[in-house]
Every structure is written in C-alpha cells, then in structure tokens.
C-alpha cells in the first residue's frame, strides 16, 4: 500500500491538540461527511477538510525557496 503524504496549509487547533502549518500528514481514508482522516508523524489521528492540506511539490518540500 502506498501512503499519500500531504502538508498542512493552516494551523488546526482542537481540544485534543494542535496540528501546525507545515506539518506532514498521511492520508488514511475519507469519511462519509467528506472529512479526511489523516495521521500525523506521531501517529495521532486527525479529521481535516480537503482544503486544509496540499500535495503540491513546492509545499511538500521541507524548505521552501526564499525570495532573493
């Protein structure tokens, strides 16, 4: 099974913790209500909207290019 990785676009805060902008998550499944079930690098399960993550290569790189 191939894991699809995504990068979080905006910080998501809940009563259970915080998923920070730029964190990597791995897609698990899509829920009936349209939310995505993803797992962070520590193994915690999060439910996010599809619009809150990206898989574009620039956003997935660990270090984005700085403006020269």
N, C-alpha and C positions, 0 to 999 in steps of 0.2 A: 504494500500500500504506500502510495506517495503522499507525503504530508505537504499541504499547501500552506506557505507562510505568508503572513500579512504584517504590515506595520501600522500601529495605531496612529490616527491623524490628530486626535484631540484627547486630552486627559479626561478619563471617565472615573468619577468618584461615586461610590455607593457606601452603604453602611458596612459592607464586608471588606472594603479596602479601596485602593486606587490603582487604576491601570493608566500609566503615564504615556503622554505623547512620545512616539518614537519607539515604544516597546514592541518586541516581536511577539506575535501570537500564531498559533497553528489551528487551522480550521478543523472542527470536529464534525459538525452537522448543521443543518438548517432546521429550525423549529417550525411548528405549524403556524405561528404568528408572524413568521418572516425573520425573526431574530436569528443571528448566527451564534452557535455555541462554539467558543474558541478556548484554547488552553494556552496560558502564558508559559514562560520559560521555567517557572517554579512549579508548574503542574496545576495551578488553580484554574477552575472553570469560570468563564465569563460569558455573559449573554450581551452581544453588541448588535447594533444596526449595521447593515452592509456599508452604509455611507461613512461609518466611523473608522474604517480600515482601508488600506490600499495595498495593491500588489505591484505597483509600478516600480521598475528597477531603480530609478533615482531615489525614491522614498525608501526602498529596501536596503540601500547601501548603508553601511554603518556610519559613514562620514559623508555628508553632502558637501558638494563643492562650495567653497566660499567665493564671494564676489571679489575680484582682484581690482 
